[in-house]
Amino acid sequence: MNNKNSLRDFYLLWSTQSLSQLGSAITAFALTLWLYEKTGSALSTAALRICTYVPYIIMSIFAGAISDKFDKKKTMLVCDLLAALSTIAVFVLYKTDMLAVWHLYLINAVSGLMNTVQQPASEVAYTVVTPKDLYQKTSGLQSLSRSLVTIGNPVIASAIYGLAGLDAAIAVDLLTFAIAFTTLAIFVRIPEVRADGNETKGVLKLAKEGVLYLKENPMILYVILFMAGVNFVASAFDAVLPAYIIPSPRGGNYVLGVVTSFSGIAMVVGSILATVMHKPKNRVRVIYLTMLFSLGTENFLLAFSRSPVLWCIGQFLGWIFVPVMSTNQNVIMKNTIPARLMGRVYACRNTLQFFTIPIGLTFGGFMVDRVCEPFMGGNGRSLYFLFGSGKGSGAALMLFILGLIGTGMCLIFGNKLKKFRYSD
């Protein structure tokens, strides 16, 4: 069988699920715009993301066990359907003029929970419909679609919301859901994963097996912990960037949007690179070196520059190798973890690797508001030649600190990762 035919189910699943993810992202962005219009509060809109993320972090380990316990295709279909019903509830409440802020928080929590269960099931599904020698190519394609969604959804959502309102954005979401749901239900064949007695085991026992597998496989565990550190620094950067660019004389909201878009552009380029690049001799080393480059360039370049052009270059350099990193991590996990354990191990990965994101967001915002900006406004005048003066100089100082933390973290973990070598 040639590669094109062997990837038929992957292409059907990948294309339609990516389309559905775009539709969901459009609705999420449109709801953010609607909520900000109603409340005028940045904290209220940020809480939407928190309500989606908290179930993902807390419940991932158990969700993976549930995923391994049941049929992957049915799990994905049920989760997609329940998420769509949540979207329909928003539509009905909006059209009857009853939509309230607390409705959105509750519905986002439900949608986040459904995504928590569906994500490990979909990872297994992508794995079992892909020939082993094509893992790198398909992982690169998955990174590409995520990058395109990141770039496209704010532009599309803003246009649809501005021209036709929230109900039109929801209609697009439901249309893309219908396409993905029908394709998965009728046209995609997902092979059954060989059972290991899961049907007789409790969820807690299955979750424990995922943790034990990571404990017994230190290479995968160290890579996950390394990425948790990367996510901490990256999320802190996300909290600091607006405080750095918006107050700048050469910044503002529009410039922030342009600079941010370069991360998406870089990820598209990086995804294409990950898809076509040759298999590396050591995938663990690629993960370490790409993140060392990212964290060691972007933070320092932005901290010491006052030019929007350099800010865009910094964003591009910081994100271009992220898809290369994620592709190599996915290949290692898909090649190493038995399919019968994959759901629960991926779920453990999600909890361990991503729990640092809300911590990083809080740390970055706190350091700028309570430490760095007051310092630069008082005793930090001797550093004006490095980080500038006025509001935003503290954020520049914080970017420099994040550059030191990120580089140091990479070097420390690098010594641990050097003893591991993986090549397929």
Secondary structure as GFF3:
##gff-version 3
##sequence-region A 1 424
A	DSSP	alpha_helix	3	6	.	.	.	ID=ss1
A	DSSP	alpha_helix	8	39	.	.	.	ID=ss2
A	DSSP	alpha_helix	42	69	.	.	.	ID=ss3
A	DSSP	alpha_helix	72	95	.	.	.	ID=ss4
A	DSSP	alpha_helix	101	128	.	.	.	ID=ss5
A	DSSP	three_ten_helix	132	134	.	.	.	ID=ss6
A	DSSP	alpha_helix	135	164	.	.	.	ID=ss7
A	DSSP	alpha_helix	166	182	.	.	.	ID=ss8
A	DSSP	pi_helix	183	187	.	.	.	ID=ss9
A	DSSP	three_ten_helix	198	200	.	.	.	ID=ss10
A	DSSP	alpha_helix	203	216	.	.	.	ID=ss11
A	DSSP	alpha_helix	218	245	.	.	.	ID=ss12
A	DSSP	alpha_helix	253	276	.	.	.	ID=ss13
A	DSSP	alpha_helix	283	304	.	.	.	ID=ss14
A	DSSP	alpha_helix	308	319	.	.	.	ID=ss15
A	DSSP	alpha_helix	322	336	.	.	.	ID=ss16
A	DSSP	alpha_helix	339	354	.	.	.	ID=ss17
A	DSSP	alpha_helix	356	366	.	.	.	ID=ss18
A	DSSP	pi_helix	367	372	.	.	.	ID=ss19
A	DSSP	alpha_helix	373	377	.	.	.	ID=ss20
A	DSSP	three_ten_helix	381	383	.	.	.	ID=ss21
A	DSSP	alpha_helix	384	387	.	.	.	ID=ss22
A	DSSP	alpha_helix	393	417	.	.	.	ID=ss23
###
